[in-house]
Structure formats: structure tokens, C-alpha cells
Amino acid sequence: MSATHIQVSGVNKVFKTDSREVVALKDIHLDIPQGQFVCLLGPSGCGKSTLLNAIAGFSLPSSGTITADGRLVTGPGPERGMVFQEYALFPWMTVEKNIAFGLEIKGMDQAAIGAKVDQLLAMLSLSDFRHRFPKDLSGGMRQRVAIARVLALDSPIMLMDEPFGALDALTRRNLQDELLRIWAELKKTIIFVTHSIEEAIYLADRIVVMTYRPGTVKRDMMVDLPRLRDPAAAEFNALKRELGQLVMEEQQRHHNDEMRMAAVD
């Protein structure tokens, strides 16, 4: 690990409606070194995606600051690539055209685009599917294309919002292994949102557990398990139990809050 790549300093996020204010994030502080793989973990409603969107620059904090490579985040930027759960592919473009799109927008030479696309097709086992359209691909293959499209832009930071959440267990594990291989090879800084405790332990150098609304950092821990990690190992399951307790406390708080609101109504 090297110098701080992403710094989140005293970030708060408040959503205002006609009737009330909802505090989504409260006093978040995170320093993320270059090359670290960080998972944001917690139940629905804890602000994981809100924080990721703030780092991406899609939704700015109500107060506090976020910097990437020492520069203040005031909107989306090319150094921060985003992978969504919904794939976000252009349905009228083939696989290779989807991957090439951002490079064409940048005005890259066509020969260089072709070489880059070929490299990424091979890296993500997509070469045989280059002329297919998204509708002809499985969910796992679509997500490979989405990852390749972000990698094409050479963003040093990858932001991933539950990218494998809609996939079956086998496809999910295959893509987790592919992502770890790519991360080890390309040395990206990754911030990965998940509600799966096992996924967080399998992937991350570091797990940030967030509280139910308002979202704050409940626990920030390093994962000191050797890779590749075995979900059946005793150490893996001991950490899974510890994290499960932390997440269930917040899930119960969420449930109690809903019950109180229902009683008021």
C-alpha cells in the first residue's frame, strides 16, 4: 500500500423532503491507500450506496469533503470508474462497441482502441462474444462487459455497487475470482459495496461495516487472511460470525425503527 488515494473527511449527507429531513450519512471519515480493496458492508438503508455515489461524484455531500488523488471531488471524473449492479450497457451496441465507447469519446486512435479492446476481451474471456449484443448474453457475461468498459478507461479507482448481487452463486464466485485476478494484476484501488458478509471476507483487504441510518462507521477492520480464501476454513467462519453479529445488530435496529414508525401511523 502507498499514499492515500481516497480521503473521506467528515462527510454528512442529508436528504430533504417536504415533511422531514433524512440523515443518510453522518460524520464519515475514511483514508483509503492506493491499491487497497475495501468492502462497504451493512444492511439495506445503511448508506453504503449513498457513500459510494458521493465518492463517484454523482451526489455531493451535504457537508464534509472527499478527495481522490488529492483533488476535491466535485463531480464524476475519469480517475473513478463505476460498475453498477444493472450492467448499464448500451443494448444497441455489440460487446466490442460497448467496451470501445469511452475510448472513442476520448478521441483515441482507432488502432489503439482496437488493441485495447482485444486485450480486455481476452482478459475477461469475452473474445468469442465480441459481436454479440447484450440481450444475447447471460447476466454474468454482461457484467464482464461492464467491468471491461470501466477498465478500458484505465481509471485507477474502481467503484462497484453490488455488481454481483443479481447473479447465481456459481457465476458470482467465478466473477469474484476474475475480479481478484484483475485487481492483483492492475493494482487498482477498489471500493466495493455488498450486503453479503461472505463476499466481503472473500474479496476485501479491509471491511468497513456501516450502521443503519444515519450511516456511520460501526467497525473498520483489516482482513488478515491469506488469498485465495477458503470459505470453509475455521478462520474465515470465525470472522463471518463476528461480522454477522455486527450486521444483525444494525438489521435489528432497522426492524425496531420500522415497528416504531408503524405504531405511530
KAJOTA-V60668 format. One record per helix or strand. SS is the DSSP state (2 for helix, 1 for strand). FROM is the first residue (numbers start at 1). LEN is the number of residues. If there is no record, write none. Layout:
ss-><SS | SS>
from-><FROM | FROM>
len-><LEN | LEN>
This chain:
ss-><1 | 1 | 1 | 2 | 1 | 1 | 1 | 1 | 2 | 2 | 2 | 1 | 2 | 2 | 1 | 2 | 1 | 2 | 1 | 1 | 1 | 2>
from-><4 | 21 | 37 | 48 | 63 | 71 | 80 | 94 | 95 | 110 | 127 | 133 | 134 | 139 | 157 | 169 | 189 | 197 | 206 | 215 | 217 | 234>
len-><13 | 13 | 5 | 9 | 6 | 2 | 4 | 1 | 11 | 14 | 3 | 1 | 3 | 14 | 5 | 18 | 6 | 7 | 5 | 1 | 6 | 31>
